[in-house]
Amino acid sequence: MKIFVQAKDMRVTQAIRLFVTDKVRRNIGKLGLRVNAVKVYLENVARKKNDPQSSQVKVKIEIPGKDIVTKNRSHDLYQATTGAIKSGARQLRKLKEKRKNKTRN
């Protein structure tokens, strides 16, 4: 599984890269599905008075068949990353269960 981390209008530090790869390996790597690549796009959104959400993370999980894309926004980049990766892992788990039940029937 290849993990790509890209950012728009910000610099990807070593700490962010290690955090993202650790979260991906813990949440997505342990499911046992064949994942070709995981692409994580980080972005800081302009903060407005009425919108406290300032960081947006988009995770694209490339698997055979349809790809899974999740987005999450939060005031903290690390919280947004955690939420997006957990959402992607949840969708992968649902897909795995769906495929498993389909082959049994």
C-alpha positions in Angstrom: 0.0 0.0 0.0 1.4 3.3 -1.1 0.6 6.4 1.0 0.8 9.9 -0.7 0.4 13.1 1.3 -0.1 16.4 -0.5 -1.0 19.8 0.7 -2.3 23.0 -0.8 -0.9 26.3 0.3 1.0 24.8 3.1 4.2 22.7 3.7 3.9 19.0 4.6 6.2 18.6 7.6 7.8 15.3 8.7 5.5 15.2 11.8 2.3 15.5 9.6 3.6 12.8 7.2 4.4 10.4 10.1 1.0 11.1 11.7 -0.9 10.4 8.5 1.0 7.2 7.7 0.6 5.9 11.2 -3.2 6.6 11.2 -3.5 5.0 7.7 -1.6 1.9 8.7 -3.5 1.4 12.0 -7.0 2.0 10.6 -6.9 0.9 6.9 -4.0 -1.5 6.8 -5.4 -3.9 9.4 -8.7 -4.6 7.5 -7.1 -7.2 5.2 -8.3 -5.7 2.0 -6.1 -5.1 -1.0 -5.5 -1.4 -1.1 -3.4 -0.1 -4.0 -2.8 3.5 -2.7 -4.1 6.0 -0.2 -3.9 9.7 -1.2 -4.4 12.3 1.5 -4.9 15.9 0.5 -4.5 18.6 3.2 -5.8 22.1 2.8 -6.2 25.2 5.0 -9.5 26.9 4.2 -9.7 30.7 4.8 -11.3 31.2 8.2 -14.4 33.4 8.3 -16.2 34.8 11.3 -19.2 32.5 11.1 -17.2 29.4 10.0 -14.7 28.2 12.6 -13.7 25.2 10.4 -10.3 26.0 9.0 -8.7 22.7 7.9 -10.0 20.3 5.3 -8.7 16.8 4.6 -9.7 14.7 1.6 -8.7 11.0 1.6 -8.9 8.9 -1.5 -8.5 5.1 -1.0 -7.8 3.3 -4.3 -9.0 -0.3 -4.3 -9.9 -2.6 -7.2 -13.2 -1.5 -8.4 -14.6 1.8 -7.1 -12.4 4.2 -5.2 -13.5 5.5 -1.8 -13.3 9.3 -1.2 -14.0 10.9 2.2 -13.8 14.5 3.3 -13.6 16.1 6.8 -13.3 19.6 8.1 -12.2 20.8 11.5 -10.5 23.6 13.2 -7.5 21.4 13.8 -5.6 19.6 11.0 -4.9 16.5 13.0 -8.6 16.1 14.0 -9.7 16.5 10.4 -7.1 13.9 9.3 -8.3 11.4 12.0 -11.9 11.9 11.1 -11.4 11.4 7.4 -9.3 8.3 7.8 -11.7 6.8 10.2 -14.6 7.5 7.9 -12.7 5.8 5.0 -11.9 2.8 7.2 -15.6 2.5 8.1 -16.6 2.5 4.5 -14.0 -0.1 3.7 -15.3 -2.3 6.5 -18.8 -2.0 5.2 -17.6 -2.9 1.7 -15.7 -5.9 3.0 -18.8 -7.1 4.9 -21.0 -6.6 1.9 -18.6 -8.6 -0.4 -18.3 -11.3 2.3 -22.1 -11.7 2.7 -22.6 -11.6 -1.1 -20.3 -14.6 -1.7 -22.0 -16.6 1.1 -25.4 -16.3 -0.4 
